[in-house]
Amino acid sequence: MKTETYERLKGLHDKYGPQEFGKICQKFLAIAFHIAGYSHIVERGVQGVDIDAAKESGEKYAVEVKTTVTKFVNFEQKDVNGLQKRKEDGYQPVLVVLRLDRFSDWIFANKADTIKPGSLYIDSLRVYRLHELERCICPLFDKAVKEYFDGTMRGAQRYLDNILRQKGVEVRRT
C-alpha cells in the first residue's frame, strides 16, 4: 500500500479503534470492487460473509475481511461456514487480510473455505494468494481511501454506507 494510504489508515485506526477500523476497511474494499467494475456487490455490516462481489461475466467472490496490527488473524468456524454457504451459490470463497503496517498490503487468499479455523499466521496465507485480484483491487483500495478519507474521519461507517448506497451497492446492517 502507498505510504499515504498507511498514514490515513493509521489515523482511522487511532481514532476509531480496531473493531470499527475493520468495518471501515471492509467498506473501502467494497468501494474498490465497485471501481473495478463489479456490478453486483453486497456489503454486510453484520452477520455472514462480509462482501459478495460479482461481475456480469460470471466472476463471483465471497469475501471475508480481517484486519489486524499483529502477525495473526482470528479466523473462526462461523467464517468458514459462511464462505461454504456462499460457495453453494457459485461464489469463490476468499479470505482477505490486511495487517496495518507500513510495508504491508492486502492478501487475498483463495479457497478460504478449506483453511482451518483458528489463529492464522498471516504469512501462511501467501500460498493461497490470488495475485491478479490483488493487483486489480489494491490500487483501487488506495484510491478509495484517498477519495473518502476526510468524510470517513468525520462520519465513519455511516458516511461510507451512504457512499456505497449512492454507488448502487447493497448495504446490509442487520
C-alpha positions, -999 to 999 in steps of 0.1 A, spaced: 0 0 0 11 35 -6 27 54 24 -2 80 23 -27 52 25 -10 37 55 -9 71 72 -46 77 66 -55 42 78 -34 46 109 -53 78 116 -86 60 112 -74 31 135 -62 56 161 -95 75 161 -120 46 159 -102 16 174 -97 -19 159 -132 -31 155 -146 0 138 -114 2 118 -120 -33 104 -156 -24 93 -143 8 77 -117 -11 57 -143 -36 46 -164 -7 32 -134 8 14 -128 -26 -1 -164 -28 -13 -159 6 -30 -127 -8 -46 -146 -37 -60 -172 -12 -74 -145 9 -90 -131 -24 -106 -164 -29 -124 -181 -54 -101 -218 -47 -108 -234 -67 -80 -220 -60 -46 -234 -68 -12 -216 -54 19 -227 -68 52 -220 -48 83 -230 -78 105 -238 -115 101 -225 -136 72 -198 -131 47 -186 -95 46 -187 -88 9 -202 -105 -22 -188 -91 -54 -199 -103 -89 -193 -92 -125 -216 -97 -154 -190 -121 -168 -198 -145 -140 -167 -138 -119 -180 -140 -83 -162 -137 -49 -175 -141 -14 -150 -122 8 -143 -125 45 -123 -94 56 -99 -94 85 -77 -66 97 -50 -66 124 -20 -48 138 -3 -82 147 11 -110 125 -20 -131 132 -58 -130 125 -86 -149 141 -105 -170 115 -135 -186 131 -156 -217 122 -186 -193 115 -164 -176 89 -157 -209 72 -194 -219 74 -204 -186 58 -180 -189 30 -190 -225 23 -227 -214 21 -218 -187 -5 -198 -213 -24 -231 -232 -29 -243 -201 -48 -213 -201 -71 -191 -176 -52 -154 -182 -49 -145 -181 -12 -117 -156 -4 -102 -145 29 -88 -110 26 -64 -99 53 -47 -65 60 -20 -61 86 -19 -24 94 19 -19 90 39 5 70 50 -21 44 20 -44 43 -7 -48 18 -38 -69 14 -35 -106 10 -63 -123 -10 -64 -160 0 -82 -183 -23 -100 -215 -12 -108 -198 21 -135 -224 29 -107 -250 32 -85 -230 56 -85 -245 91 -101 -220 116 -81 -206 144 -54 -180 149 -37 -178 115 -2 -166 109 -7 -141 81 23 -151 61 10 -187 60 -18 -174 37 6 -164 9 4 -199 -7 -33 -192 -14 -28 -158 -29 -49 -145 -58 -23 -123 -74 -44 -110 -102 -72 -99 -80 -47 -83 -56 -31 -64 -85 -66 -52 -95 -81 -43 -61 -52 -30 -40 -45 2 -61 -83 9 -61 -84 5 -24 -57 32 -21 -78 54 -44 -110 48 -23 -91 56 9 -77 88 -6 -111 100 -20 -132 92 10 -108 97 39 -119 131 51 -156 121 52 -147 89 69 -128 108 96 -160 128 103 -186 101 97 -170 67 100 -192 38 88 -224 58 83 -206 81 58 -192 51 39 -226 34 39 -241 64 22 -213 64 -4 -219 27 -11 -256 32 -15 -250 61 -39 -229 37 -60 -257 11 -60 -241 -13 -35 -265 -32 -13 -256 -24 23 -269 -47 50 -266 -36 86 -285 -65 102 
